């Protein structure tokens, strides 16, 4: 109920090609900060091994996170209130088309959208690229714990470095996309992230023959590189989606941002759910046992294969899919000029 209109709102409050990237970059920064919050809250509230204390700790975490979700949701609504008059005008223009859409038509539009090259490549690339996060959260922590033997503090540094790199990379990807277009920026981000994963893979293979602190130091650098590349995969695709909706509106004179945002959210959630299911099955296949403090070597190697191959395949697949995307800035600017012309003609008619 919140995610779909929230995503659509981010694409509607500006029609400018570069400003769209800025909006999504800010959105990504706060999205990633939310990744840190659970770790911080767990450190604060789960400070005892007693079952009763742990239970109360999780209850406290649920209360704090719920209040944060409500507070930041309200902040978003209040912060974008100035856009309501503009959006109301867009709503009035789209009102007639919106009434005509029946559930059956919406269902048909979903499958119709999947046949369209640019939308298909954008949604597919976005969903597949973020599947890597399922492997990182589902297997990555186990890999660093049981295969690399990193401490909780070291793992916290790694995860913090990943999020920090993704956040601080946003200004870089904004400038890069302005200079080289958004699609090349996304592809460069994927290759950068893949480079970091390859370094982690090499470290994994030689971890037992390296000096004691070397695997951790190299992993921190590699994860930072990977996180820096990942920054492009969170903000730019949504900005590209906004461009696609601009061109769509110029062609059809129909406002479908909310509808297509829903399709995009659905595709991502389905892909993520399937990935988590696969991760769970694979952990059973390699006979991972969370009750064991030390895992057999076969399980350690299995964790490395699942995590590193899963992330790599996800990124390579996303690269192949995003490569099919063909929209450029000049096309978006042309669409905006056409939309502006249509709106001016509508104004003139209403005055007459």
Secondary structure, 3 states (H helix, E strand, C coil): CCHHHHHHHHHHCCCCHHHHHHHHHHHHHHHHHHHHHHHHHHHHHCCCCCHHHHHHHHHHHHHHHHHHHHHHHHHHHHHCHHHHHHHHHHHHHHHHHHHHCCHHHHHHHHHHHHCCHHHHHHHHHHHHHHHHHHHHHHHHHHHHHHHCCCCHHHHHHHHHHHHHHHHHCHHHHHHHHHHHCHHHHHHHHHHHHHHHHHHHHHHHHCHHHCCCCHHHHHHHHHHHHHHHHHHHHHHHHHHHHHHHHHHHHHHHCCCCHHHHHHHHHHHHHHHHHHHHHHHHHHHHHCCCCCCCCCCCHHHHHHHHHHHHHHHHHHHHHHHHHHCCCCCCHHHHHHHHHHHHHHHHHHHHHHHC
